[in-house]
Amino acid sequence: MTRRKRPAPPDRPFPNSNSYAQSNATSSKQVSFWEVHTYVLPDPEWYGQWPTVGTPEWVALDDDDPLKLVSLYDAARHWAFRLETCQEARCEASHDVSAAEDWPAIANEIRGRREAYIPRTDAS
């Protein structure tokens, strides 16, 4: 299998990995599917049908074929949807866990047990 030439990178440079890591450490991790959707495929009907990214049909497309890039954008859109729904599910689960018990009372009960210290013994 011959390796195909990759398309040229975009005109804007990718951020320096150090500066990106520093800014990313304090930035929000919330993903918005709708923002990605409206950015990548503002009018999907214009492109008609395109193959799913990674399938043999997609691999067979010429690297300059716009449908190959549209397929990648569509995959990004699906990934953003997956991330957003997983974030929502984790948020709902955390609310369910929070409401499941009286956590301050449990913490006080655990603190009260600390005085019942059992020293370790050697297993010889």
URTAJO-V302877 format. One record per residue. SS is DSSP state (helix for helix, strand for strand, loop for the rest). PHI is phi in degrees with one decimal (none if undefined). Layout:
SS,PHI ; SS,PHI
This chain:
loop,none ; loop,-85.7 ; loop,-83.1 ; loop,-86.2 ; loop,-72.1 ; loop,-76.5 ; loop,-65.7 ; loop,-64.3 ; loop,-66.7 ; loop,-64.2 ; loop,-64.0 ; loop,-80.1 ; loop,-73.8 ; loop,-71.0 ; loop,-60.5 ; loop,-53.7 ; helix,-59.9 ; helix,-67.8 ; helix,-66.9 ; helix,-65.8 ; helix,-63.7 ; helix,-67.1 ; helix,-70.9 ; helix,-70.5 ; helix,-64.4 ; loop,-111.8 ; loop,-89.0 ; loop,-71.1 ; loop,-102.1 ; loop,-67.5 ; loop,-110.1 ; loop,-112.5 ; helix,-57.8 ; helix,-61.7 ; helix,-63.1 ; helix,-66.4 ; helix,-58.0 ; helix,-71.5 ; helix,-78.7 ; helix,-81.2 ; loop,-131.4 ; loop,-62.4 ; loop,-141.3 ; helix,-60.6 ; helix,-64.0 ; helix,-60.9 ; helix,-86.9 ; loop,73.0 ; loop,-93.1 ; loop,-141.2 ; loop,-75.7 ; loop,-68.7 ; loop,-58.2 ; loop,88.9 ; loop,-74.8 ; helix,-56.2 ; helix,-63.6 ; helix,-67.8 ; helix,-61.5 ; helix,-71.2 ; loop,-65.0 ; loop,-66.0 ; loop,-61.2 ; loop,-89.1 ; loop,-70.2 ; helix,-59.4 ; helix,-65.6 ; helix,-65.9 ; helix,-70.0 ; helix,-60.6 ; helix,-62.1 ; helix,-64.8 ; helix,-61.8 ; helix,-64.1 ; helix,-63.7 ; helix,-63.3 ; helix,-63.2 ; helix,-64.4 ; helix,-65.2 ; helix,-62.9 ; helix,-62.5 ; helix,-62.4 ; helix,-61.9 ; helix,-63.3 ; helix,-67.7 ; helix,-67.0 ; helix,-62.7 ; helix,-63.4 ; helix,-64.7 ; helix,-63.3 ; helix,-62.9 ; helix,-62.6 ; helix,-63.8 ; helix,-65.5 ; helix,-67.0 ; helix,-63.9 ; helix,-64.5 ; helix,-61.3 ; helix,-83.9 ; helix,-72.4 ; loop,-139.7 ; loop,-91.9 ; helix,-63.7 ; helix,-60.9 ; helix,-66.4 ; helix,-64.2 ; helix,-62.3 ; helix,-64.3 ; helix,-64.8 ; helix,-65.7 ; helix,-59.9 ; helix,-68.0 ; helix,-80.5 ; loop,-63.4 ; loop,-75.8 ; loop,-91.6 ; loop,-74.6 ; loop,-110.7 ; loop,-69.5 ; loop,-77.4 ; loop,-124.0 ; loop,-72.3 ; loop,-93.4 ; loop,-95.2
